[in-house]
Amino acid sequence: MPDQTVAEEHIVGPSSASDDVLRLEHIAKRFGPITALRDLNLHLRKGEVLGLLGDNGAGKSTLVKIVCGFHKQDQGSMWLKGESYAPRSVDDARLHGVDTVYQDLALVDQLSAYQNLFLRREQTLKPLPFLSNRAMRRQAREALDQIGITIPRLDLPVARLSGGQRQAIAVARAVRDQADVLLLDEPLAAMGAKEGAMILDLIQRLKDEGRMSMIMILHNYTHVFQACDRVSLIQDGVIALDKETSRTSVEELNEIVVEEYRRARLAAAGNGAGADAAR
């Protein structure tokens, strides 16, 4: 439960749907004196794309790292496909069907596209301990074709590929692993319009299939309304808004953000006045 509150703030409480694939209730996480998450409640339905918005330091990345098993929450509970979910590590979360595409993509620039797609998932020529490069190239081509991505040469180092192609390889890796929940940490960051459109098209194709559920950290409201079914806004470690994109607007999101800044200014002014009075 929250250990502190902010005047006039709105905290979205626990909620659920009959087809939820992931549910979080009362999640809190602290790093020493810093409280990253206070009382966070979130749910994700099967086949849904949830846009996660929030200012820098609001707690978005901390939330993703808890869900993917990189961090352990201090308080709160998680459920995955109706069962209690407490991943011991990133690999354990992946075994449970939760995978993550980070902003830095976790690709090795010197390795080829197919080698990155099979990174830490390499296939060997059993019983000999040699890599089965031919099989991995063939399966890599099939995986990319499945999601509609064209990369002419799979043997090129990924450092020579575009940002959109690199992002597609990271997503294809999760799709090939048959993830049920895919976490995307700012998938469109530092991309041009053409590359961003390619990734949005890829996300739309995955959404149309209806098998994979996605949480996307985004900053561009246009992308939110283009790609997401629902939007959750994190402010100061809690969910301050949770709505279907069809029931909200850019104006409403902006109004909530402006109100947060207003409260922060008032709190700062109050603390300053208190410090002056104590002198």
Phi, psi and chi 1 to 4 in degrees:
 res  aa     phi    psi   chi1   chi2   chi3   chi4
   1 MET       -  158.9  -62.8  -62.1  -70.6      -
   2 PRO   -65.9  141.4   24.2  -33.7      -      -
   3 ASP  -101.1    0.0   58.3   -2.3      -      -
   4 GLN  -157.8  153.1   58.5 -176.8   -5.1      -
   5 THR  -131.4  159.4   57.8      -      -      -
   6 VAL  -117.1  133.4  179.0      -      -      -
   7 ALA   -56.5  135.3      -      -      -      -
   8 GLU    71.0    1.7  -59.9  179.4   24.0      -
   9 GLU   -76.9  156.2   75.4  172.9  -17.2      -
  10 HIS  -112.1  126.9  175.2   65.9      -      -
  11 ILE  -114.4  121.1  -61.3  177.9      -      -
  12 VAL   -73.9  125.3  173.3      -      -      -
  13 GLY   -82.6  178.6      -      -      -      -
  14 PRO   -60.8  140.9  -21.8   33.2      -      -
  15 SER  -149.8  165.0   60.6      -      -      -
  16 SER  -156.6  166.6   62.7      -      -      -
  17 ALA  -135.1  159.4      -      -      -      -
  18 SER   -64.2  -24.8   59.6      -      -      -
  19 ASP  -107.5   26.0   58.2  -13.5      -      -
  20 ASP   -61.5  136.5  -83.5  -13.8      -      -
  21 VAL  -102.4  -24.0   65.1      -      -      -
  22 LEU  -142.6  137.1  177.5   70.0      -      -
  23 ARG  -143.3  134.8 -178.3  159.5   51.4   93.6
  24 LEU  -124.8  136.7  -74.1   66.3      -      -
  25 GLU  -134.9  129.5  -68.7 -172.0    0.5      -
  26 HIS    54.8   43.6  -55.5  -56.8      -      -
  27 ILE   -76.8  129.7  -61.1  -63.7      -      -
  28 ALA  -132.2  144.2      -      -      -      -
  29 LYS  -149.2  129.6  179.6   65.1  179.6  177.7
  30 ARG  -123.0  148.1  -57.6  169.8 -172.5   82.1
  31 PHE  -122.7   91.6  -61.8   94.9      -      -
  32 GLY    62.9 -126.0      -      -      -      -
  33 PRO   -79.7   -6.0   29.6  -34.9      -      -
  34 ILE   -93.6  125.6  -55.2  -60.7      -      -
  35 THR   -98.5  110.3  -60.7      -      -      -
  36 ALA   -84.1  -43.4      -      -      -      -
  37 LEU  -130.2  138.4  -59.9  174.3      -      -
  38 ARG  -111.7  -49.5  -67.4 -173.2  -72.1  125.1
  39 ASP  -156.9   69.4 -176.5   22.8      -      -
  40 LEU   -94.7  129.2 -170.8  137.2      -      -
  41 ASN  -126.1  130.6  -56.7  -74.3      -      -
  42 LEU  -155.9  146.3  178.4  144.2      -      -
  43 HIS  -140.2  155.5   71.9  110.2      -      -
  44 LEU  -135.3  125.2  178.2   67.9      -      -
  45 ARG   -88.9  158.8  -56.0  177.3   67.3  175.2
  46 LYS   -62.6  129.7 -177.4  173.9  177.3   58.7
  47 GLY    77.2    4.6      -      -      -      -
  48 GLU   -89.8  149.6 -177.6  179.8   45.3      -
  49 VAL  -111.9  115.8  178.5      -      -      -
  50 LEU  -105.7  123.1  174.5   64.8      -      -
  51 GLY   -88.3  129.5      -      -      -      -
  52 LEU  -110.7  113.8 -163.5   58.9      -      -
  53 LEU  -110.3  160.3  -62.6  175.7      -      -
  54 GLY   159.8  154.1      -      -      -      -
  55 ASP   -69.3  167.3 -154.5   -6.9      -      -
  56 ASN   -59.9  131.9  -67.7  -28.0      -      -
  57 GLY    86.0    3.8      -      -      -      -
  58 ALA   -73.0  -23.5      -      -      -      -
  59 GLY   119.6    8.2      -      -      -      -
  60 LYS   -62.5  -53.0  -57.2 -176.3  -57.9  -62.2
  61 SER   -65.9  -35.2  -66.9      -      -      -
  62 THR   -61.9  -42.1  -61.4      -      -      -
  63 LEU   -60.3  -47.6  170.0   61.5      -      -
  64 VAL   -60.7  -41.1  165.6      -      -      -
  65 LYS   -68.3  -27.9  -71.1  176.7  179.7  178.0
  66 ILE   -72.1  -45.1  -71.5  173.8      -      -
  67 VAL   -64.9  -36.0  175.5      -      -      -
  68 CYS   -87.9    2.3   78.2      -      -      -
  69 GLY    90.4    4.8      -      -      -      -
  70 PHE   -77.8  -37.9 -173.5   80.9      -      -
  71 HIS  -115.7  157.2  -72.4  -38.1      -      -
  72 LYS  -110.1  128.8  171.0   69.4  175.4  174.8
  73 GLN   -66.7  152.3   71.9  -91.2   26.5      -
  74 ASP   -81.5  -32.9  -62.1  -38.4      -      -
  75 GLN  -142.1  161.4  -65.4  172.7 -117.3      -
  76 GLY    99.6  171.6      -      -      -      -
  77 SER  -133.5  154.1  -56.6      -      -      -
  78 MET  -130.8  147.2  -63.2 -169.6  -69.3      -
  79 TRP  -130.5  137.7  -68.9  -93.2      -      -
  80 LEU  -124.9  120.3 -179.0   68.2      -      -
  81 LYS    52.1   40.3  -67.9  177.5  -76.7 -172.5
  82 GLY    84.0   -1.2      -      -      -      -
  83 GLU  -117.9  151.4  -61.8 -177.2   -2.2      -
  84 SER   -56.0  136.3  179.2      -      -      -
  85 TYR  -127.8  117.4  174.0   61.0      -      -
  86 ALA  -144.1   77.1      -      -      -      -
  87 PRO   -63.5  138.1   25.3  -34.9      -      -
  88 ARG   -85.6  -19.1  -62.9 -175.6  -62.3  -87.2
  89 SER  -164.5  174.8   65.0      -      -      -
  90 VAL   -64.0  -40.8  172.9      -      -      -
  91 ASP   -64.1  -38.6  -73.1  -22.4      -      -
  92 ASP   -65.4  -41.4 -174.1   40.7      -      -
  93 ALA   -61.9  -39.7      -      -      -      -
  94 ARG   -64.2  -38.6 -171.5  175.4  -65.9  129.6
  95 LEU   -63.7  -28.6  -71.3  173.1      -      -
  96 HIS   -84.2   -3.8  -78.8   82.7      -      -
  97 GLY    98.8   17.1      -      -      -      -
  98 VAL  -114.0  118.0  178.0      -      -      -
  99 ASP  -126.8  159.8 -148.8  -22.8      -      -
 100 THR  -132.8  137.7  -50.4      -      -      -
 101 VAL  -111.7  108.6  175.9      -      -      -
 102 TYR   -81.5  164.8  -61.2   98.5      -      -
 103 GLN   -60.7  -35.2 -171.1  173.4   -8.9      -
 104 ASP   -86.7    0.8   59.0    9.6      -      -
 105 LEU    71.9  -17.2  -58.0 -177.8      -      -
 106 ALA    55.7   39.9      -      -      -      -
 107 LEU  -104.3  152.7  -59.0  179.7      -      -
 108 VAL  -101.3  113.2  179.0      -      -      -
 109 ASP   -57.2  -34.2  -74.8  -15.1      -      -
 110 GLN   -78.3  -17.6  -66.8   76.8   18.2      -
 111 LEU   -88.3  158.3  -64.1 -178.7      -      -
 112 SER   -77.2  174.3   67.7      -      -      -
 113 ALA   -61.2  -47.5      -      -      -      -
 114 TYR   -70.7  -31.6   80.4   86.7      -      -
 115 GLN   -67.4  -37.2  -72.2  170.2  -31.7      -
 116 ASN   -69.7  -35.3  -90.2  -77.1      -      -
 117 LEU   -65.4  -29.0 -159.1  146.3      -      -
 118 PHE  -105.3   18.1  -78.0   90.1      -      -
 119 LEU   -60.4  125.3 -167.0   62.7      -      -
 120 ARG    63.2   14.4  -64.1 -169.6   64.8 -172.0
 121 ARG  -133.5   24.6  -54.1  157.4  173.0   82.3
 122 GLU   -58.8  143.9  -69.2   83.0    1.3      -
 123 GLN  -101.5  143.8  -64.0 -175.3    2.6      -
 124 THR  -123.0  162.2   57.2      -      -      -
 125 LEU   -87.7   83.7  -65.2  168.1      -      -
 126 LYS   -67.3  142.1  -63.3  178.1 -179.5  178.8
 127 PRO   -86.0    2.1   33.2  -36.1      -      -
 128 LEU   -80.9  142.8  -59.5  175.6      -      -
 129 PRO   -85.1   48.2   32.5  -35.3      -      -
 130 PHE  -110.6  146.2  -61.9  120.5      -      -
 131 LEU   -67.8  138.0  -67.5  175.7      -      -
 132 SER   -92.4   73.8 -179.1      -      -      -
 133 ASN   -63.2  -38.2  -70.7  -55.0      -      -
 134 ARG   -62.6  -45.3 -179.1  177.6  -62.6  178.4
 135 ALA   -65.8  -39.4      -      -      -      -
 136 MET   -67.7  -38.3  -72.5 -169.3  -70.5      -
 137 ARG   -63.7  -43.2  -83.7 -164.6  -65.1  -92.9
 138 ARG   -64.1  -45.0 -175.5 -171.4   72.4 -108.4
 139 GLN   -70.0  -31.8  -67.5  177.4   35.5      -
 140 ALA   -65.0  -42.0      -      -      -      -
 141 ARG   -63.3  -42.1  175.4   62.3   66.9 -166.1
 142 GLU   -63.6  -41.0  -68.4  171.8   -5.8      -
 143 ALA   -65.3  -40.9      -      -      -      -
 144 LEU   -71.1  -39.1  -68.9  168.7      -      -
 145 ASP   -63.0  -35.6  -72.5  -15.3      -      -
 146 GLN   -61.0  -35.2  177.8 -174.0   -9.4      -
 147 ILE  -101.5    8.9   60.6  175.5      -      -
 148 GLY    76.7   30.7      -      -      -      -
 149 ILE  -110.2  129.7  -63.9  -61.0      -      -
 150 THR  -106.8  116.9  -59.5      -      -      -
 151 ILE  -123.9  107.4  -62.3  178.3      -      -
 152 PRO   -54.8  -43.5  -25.0   34.4      -      -
 153 ARG  -124.2  114.3  -70.2 -175.0   56.1 -172.7
 154 LEU   -80.6   -9.9  -65.5 -180.0      -      -
 155 ASP   -93.3   -0.7   57.1  -15.4      -      -
 156 LEU   -74.7  142.7  -75.5  177.2      -      -
 157 PRO   -59.2  139.5  -21.2   32.2      -      -
 158 VAL   -65.4  -17.1  -63.6      -      -      -
 159 ALA   -61.3  -21.6      -      -      -      -
 160 ARG   -95.0    2.2  -64.2  175.1   58.4 -178.6
 161 LEU   -94.9  163.1  -58.8  178.8      -      -
 162 SER   -75.7  165.6   70.8      -      -      -
 163 GLY   -60.2  -39.0      -      -      -      -
 164 GLY   -66.5  -40.0      -      -      -      -
 165 GLN   -66.0  -40.3  -70.1  172.7  -37.9      -
 166 ARG   -63.7  -43.4  -70.9  161.0   57.9   87.4
 167 GLN   -62.1  -39.1 -174.1   75.1 -108.1      -
 168 ALA   -63.6  -37.2      -      -      -      -
 169 ILE   -64.4  -43.1  -69.3  170.4      -      -
 170 ALA   -63.6  -40.1      -      -      -      -
 171 VAL   -69.7  -41.4  172.4      -      -      -
 172 ALA   -60.7  -34.2      -      -      -      -
 173 ARG   -62.3  -42.8 -171.8  164.7   58.4 -167.8
 174 ALA   -69.8  -39.2      -      -      -      -
 175 VAL   -64.3  -42.0  173.0      -      -      -
 176 ARG   -63.8  -32.9 -173.4 -174.4  174.1  -81.6
 177 ASP   -77.1    0.8  -74.8  -13.0      -      -
 178 GLN    59.4   47.0  -62.2 -174.9  -25.9      -
 179 ALA   -66.6  142.2      -      -      -      -
 180 ASP   -87.6  -34.8  -63.7  -57.9      -      -
 181 VAL  -125.0  125.2  174.6      -      -      -
 182 LEU  -115.3  124.2 -178.8   60.2      -      -
 183 LEU  -101.8  124.2  -48.9  172.5      -      -
 184 LEU  -117.3  111.1  -63.7  155.6      -      -
 185 ASP   -92.1   97.6 -170.9   -5.4      -      -
 186 GLU    52.3   61.8  -60.8 -168.5   42.4      -
 187 PRO   -66.0  -17.0   26.4  -35.9      -      -
 188 LEU  -108.3    9.7  -55.9  175.6      -      -
 189 ALA   -63.7  136.3      -      -      -      -
 190 ALA    59.8   26.2      -      -      -      -
 191 MET  -106.0  147.6  -80.1 -166.0 -171.4      -
 192 GLY   -75.8  174.4      -      -      -      -
 193 ALA   -61.9  -41.0      -      -      -      -
 194 LYS   -66.5  -46.0 -176.9  177.8  179.4  180.0
 195 GLU   -67.6  -40.7  -68.4 -178.6  -23.5      -
 196 GLY   -61.3  -39.2      -      -      -      -
 197 ALA   -64.3  -36.3      -      -      -      -
 198 MET   -64.0  -42.0 -176.4  179.1   79.7      -
 199 ILE   -70.6  -38.6  -63.1  -56.5      -      -
 200 LEU   -63.0  -37.8  -71.8  172.4      -      -
 201 ASP   -64.7  -40.2  -72.6  -15.9      -      -
 202 LEU   -62.9  -44.0  168.7   55.4      -      -
 203 ILE   -63.6  -38.8  -69.7  168.1      -      -
 204 GLN   -64.1  -40.3 -177.2   62.1   49.9      -
 205 ARG   -64.0  -42.6  -77.6 -164.5  -68.2  -87.6
 206 LEU   -64.4  -38.3  -65.7  174.4      -      -
 207 LYS   -66.1  -38.9 -175.4  168.1   73.9  169.1
 208 ASP   -63.5  -31.9  -69.9  -17.2      -      -
 209 GLU   -67.1  -30.9  -69.9  179.0    4.0      -
 210 GLY    77.0    4.5      -      -      -      -
 211 ARG   -89.1  -39.7  179.4 -179.0   62.3   81.7
 212 MET   -99.7  137.0 -179.1  179.2  -72.3      -
 213 SER  -102.7  144.1  -55.3      -      -      -
 214 MET  -133.5  142.4  -70.7  173.4  -89.0      -
 215 ILE  -117.2  122.8  -62.5  177.4      -      -
 216 MET  -117.5  122.5  -61.9  172.2   58.9      -
 217 ILE   -80.1  121.7  -66.6  179.9      -      -
 218 LEU  -134.6  159.3  -64.2  167.2      -      -
 219 HIS  -120.6  -25.0  -73.2  -72.0      -      -
 220 ASN   -88.7  115.8 -172.3  -48.6      -      -
 221 TYR   -62.7  -32.5  -69.8  173.6      -      -
 222 THR   -60.5  -42.3  -59.9      -      -      -
 223 HIS   -64.3  -37.1  -66.1  154.9      -      -
 224 VAL   -59.9  -49.5  171.6      -      -      -
 225 PHE   -74.1  -20.2  -73.2   95.3      -      -
 226 GLN   -82.0  -36.5 -177.6  176.0   -8.2      -
 227 ALA  -110.5  -20.2      -      -      -      -
 228 CYS  -107.2  146.2  -59.3      -      -      -
 229 ASP   -83.0  -31.4  -58.0  -62.5      -      -
 230 ARG  -146.1  156.0 -170.6  160.3   49.1   89.9
 231 VAL  -129.5  136.3   56.3      -      -      -
 232 SER  -121.7  132.6  -71.0      -      -      -
 233 LEU  -110.4  120.3  176.4   64.4      -      -
 234 ILE   -93.7  131.0  -62.2 -174.9      -      -
 235 GLN  -135.8  124.2  -71.1 -175.6  -26.7      -
 236 ASP    52.4   41.8 -164.1   26.5      -      -
 237 GLY    82.9    9.8      -      -      -      -
 238 VAL  -135.4  162.3  -58.2      -      -      -
 239 ILE   -84.2  117.1  -61.0  -67.6      -      -
 240 ALA   -95.4  -19.2      -      -      -      -
 241 LEU  -150.9  138.8  174.4  138.6      -      -
 242 ASP  -144.6  107.0  178.2   60.4      -      -
 243 LYS  -145.5  153.5  -80.9 -171.3  176.3 -178.4
 244 GLU   -64.7  142.3  -64.9  177.2    3.0      -
 245 THR   -61.6  -27.3   50.2      -      -      -
 246 SER   -71.5  -13.4   60.4      -      -      -
 247 ARG  -110.3    7.2  -65.0  178.8   51.9 -115.5
 248 THR  -132.1 -172.7 -174.4      -      -      -
 249 SER  -154.9  165.9   63.7      -      -      -
 250 VAL   -59.8  -37.8  172.0      -      -      -
 251 GLU   -63.5  -41.3  -69.7   74.0   21.3      -
 252 GLU   -66.4  -42.3 -178.8  179.4   18.2      -
 253 LEU   -63.2  -43.6  -64.9  175.3      -      -
 254 ASN   -62.0  -40.3  -79.6  -30.7      -      -
 255 GLU   -62.5  -39.9 -176.8  178.5  -21.8      -
 256 ILE   -66.5  -41.4  -66.5  172.1      -      -
 257 VAL   -65.4  -44.0  171.6      -      -      -
 258 VAL   -61.1  -40.3  168.9      -      -      -
 259 GLU   -63.6  -36.6 -179.2   62.0   21.4      -
 260 GLU   -63.2  -43.9  179.9 -170.3   25.0      -
 261 TYR   -63.1  -36.6  -72.3  137.3      -      -
 262 ARG   -62.5  -45.8 -174.9 -171.0   69.9   81.7
 263 ARG   -62.8  -39.1  -70.0 -161.4  -51.5  -91.8
 264 ALA   -64.1  -39.3      -      -      -      -
 265 ARG   -66.0  -42.1  -72.3 -162.4  -56.1  -89.6
 266 LEU   -64.4  -40.9  -70.3  173.9      -      -
 267 ALA   -64.8  -40.5      -      -      -      -
 268 ALA   -65.5  -40.2      -      -      -      -
 269 ALA   -65.7  -40.8      -      -      -      -
 270 GLY   -64.2  -40.5      -      -      -      -
 271 ASN   -66.9  -35.7  -68.6  -23.9      -      -
 272 GLY   -66.9  -40.8      -      -      -      -
 273 ALA   -65.5  -38.3      -      -      -      -
 274 GLY   -66.1  -37.0      -      -      -      -
 275 ALA   -67.7  -37.3      -      -      -      -
 276 ASP   -66.1  -40.1  -69.7  -20.3      -      -
 277 ALA   -66.6  -27.8      -      -      -      -
 278 ALA   -80.7  -11.2      -      -      -      -
 279 ARG   -76.2      -  -71.2  174.7 -176.9  169.8
